Amino acid sequence: MGGRILLSVLIGACFLTGVATAAEERMSFDAKINGHPVRLALDTGAELPILFRRAAVQLGLKLKEPPKDIKPEPGKVMFALAERCSLEIGETTSTLRFAVVDLPSYIRPKIHGVLGWGGISHCVVEIRVGSREIEIRSELATDVSQWLCWTVRPDSNCLIAEISENAGKREAVLIDSGAPGGVHLNSRRWGQWVREHPGRPSTVSALFSPAAGVYVTEEKWANEVRMGGLVLREVPINDKNVDAQAFVGEDYGATLGMYALRQLILLVDAKNGKMYLKTDTSAVTPADYNYNRLGAAFAPKDATSADLVAHVVEAGPAYEAGIRNSDILLSIDGLDATKWQTDPRVLPLSRFWSRPAGTKLTLGIMRGAERVDVAVTLQEIFPGRLP
């Protein structure tokens, strides 16, 4: 039987024009499916265990395809269902069925799939993102009397916490180890933060998900973000997470991605509806954040478009160089960017835009019927972001 599932940004953000490209941004681990070695990532923002179709075919799994006459709801995507198989992780073996999803041909992940939160939610799970450590226990044995405590939504296969904000109003926070960035805010929180911090410089991120396609978000830098008694310092913030907002519902408040979570130790006792958080004092703050120093993202208009269209923030390096919204990217330092779907040298575009400040690039663009070569220098858009 086919079905519907929300997939997090993990699947595509690293491969299109998003800011995070390094494989170490995911909490991945070795496993075996039917005795064959695979590489999976823990994605607390995914509902089910997922295999990418190429991996499922390589493993020789029989698939049951979804009905072709069903249109997914917003924030959902149809999937095939693999036959039951054995999954070995360390000394544990379980039997389960993977959802199987198709990725665009230009997305070439280094992992075979993801293990969603539902696969381990019956355990007590300690997650240290900064050191990429996951410890699974049967019972809570840690003294958490000094930890911050959030309520875990009991009816979700994703890791969703519920916090009290604004005179007792409850908001949902998605804990997403599949999202490489910092904090995604809902529209209300984003608008409030921007009003309270006028004139802060911006850049953009272009993210991909099977449900929403490619979408572009504005990104700024926050010296401090507070929610539900938690204080996060020196983190990037974005104005939306299309998948999460559609999936979590009207009470969606924010998403915490990997860059934010690396500051914390999470101890989740989902059976009893609790998640405990504290600052990870042993975590090493990274020397840099690999963000978009161009101030522009290039993304196709839709799933059928081959043109990479510019989304430009005003006063950023790309804007100052003369690049405008709706310009079409043709080349990067002579590399034919129009072959982004077939030439593995083109994607991820993020590796060009996240180079050090001072890097000079020549971008060929099409504006109307005219080709223009634009010289642009990457700049440190967030100069005060580090302690």
C-alpha positions, 0 to 999 in steps of 0.5 A: 500500500502506498501512502503519504509522508513528510520529508525534511530538508535533509534530502535536498538542502545540501545538494541544491543551493542551500548553505550546508554541504558537508556530510558531517552536518548529518548524524549518519551511521552504518547499518545493514539491510538484509545483511547489506551495508548501508549508510543511514542518517537519523532524521528526527523530522521524518515520520517513517524510515525512508530509503531513496529509490536508487538504494532500494533498487540496488538492495533488490527490494520488492516495491509496492507503488502508490496509487497514481490517482491520489493527490497528496495533501499540502506538505505531504508526498506519495511514496512506494513501500518496500517489502519487509526487511531486516535492519541491523544497527550495532547489536540490535536487529529489527524487522520493518518496511521502508518508505521509498521515495524518488529524488531528482536525478541531480540530487546525489546523496551520500547516504542511502536513506534516513531513520525517522524518529518513530523508529527509536521513539519508544526508547530513551534517547540522548543526542549530542549533536556537537559530538555526533553521539547518539545513546539509546537506553531502555529507561531514564537513569540520568538526574534531570532535576537541573535540566530544562523540560519540554513536553513531547507531542505524544501522537507524532512520529516526528520529534515535536515539543510543545512550549508555552509562550505569550501568556500561556499560548502553546507553540510547537517546536520541531526538533529536526536533525535532518535540517542543516541550518539554525532556527526557522521561525514562523511568520509571527516570530520572524516578523517580530524579530525583524521589527526588533532588530531593524537593519540587520543584513540578510542573505538567502537560502534555497532549499528543496523538499519533495513535497514543496519543491524548491523554495527560497528563504531569507536568512539573518544572524541572531546573537540570541534567540529565546523560546520556552525558557531556552536561550540559543546564542549566535545562530542563523535564523530563517523566515520559514520552513515550508514543510514543517509549517504545513505538517506541524499545523497552525500551532507551529512556532519554530524548527531547530536545525543542526547548527542550533542543536549542536549547542545542546544535549537532548535527553528524550523520554518520549514514552513519558512525554518529556524532553530534557535540554541543557547546554552542551559545555563540551561542544566545540563552537565551529570557527565558521558557518558556511552560509551564502556570502553571495546574497543571492540564490538561483533556483528553478521556478518549478519541477519542470523548469531548467532555468536557475532563476535569481532571488537577490537581497538588496544591498548584498554582494550580488545586488551591488554587482548588478544581479537582479531578481529573475536573472537566469544563471548561465555560467560560474567562472566559465562552468556551464551552469545550464547543465546543472541537472546532468553535470556533477561539477555544478551542484551543489551551488552552495559550495561556490557561494560559501567560499571565503569573503574576498573570493571573486567570481564571474557569473554569466547571466541572461537578462531578457534576451541579453547575456551579461557577465558580472564580476562579483566579490563574496562578502562577510554578510554576517561580520558580527556573528561570532563571539 
